[in-house]
Amino acid sequence: QVQLVESGGGLVQPGGSLRLSCAASGFTLDYYAIGWFRQAPGKEREGVSCISFSDGSTYYADSVKGRFTISRDGAKNTVTLQMNSLKPEDTAVYYCAARFWVRNVCTAVAGGPWGDYWGQGTQVTVSS
């Protein structure tokens, strides 16, 4: 059974950090890219970051550059999103999605949600 499972969300104060994980099962990520998307109440789902297992390329939305870091672990079939210096506007449900590799797959995250498979989402709340 193909599955993506996110974990690591929670409540954190502004300036704090959280580490999200996306674990894949039922398929190998070797030929996929993993994108992180988020959706705040009343807003559209937006692309946050992406990493391609095939060529290691990455993408970050301007709003998270310098604060978020995406990494992959092929042995564990997981992707991690380290989120530092969190702001209240980072509050959202965060989803990971897997898309079979195509050229420029990660930069396509900027165009909106994509994915062959999706996780169920994890809530991130940044509030004092």
Secondary structure by P-SEA (a helix, b strand, c coil): cccccccbbbbbcccbbbbbbbbbcccccccbbbbbbbbccccccccccccccccccccccccccccbbbbbbccccbbbbbbcccccccccbbbbbbbcccccccccccccccccccccbbbbbbcc
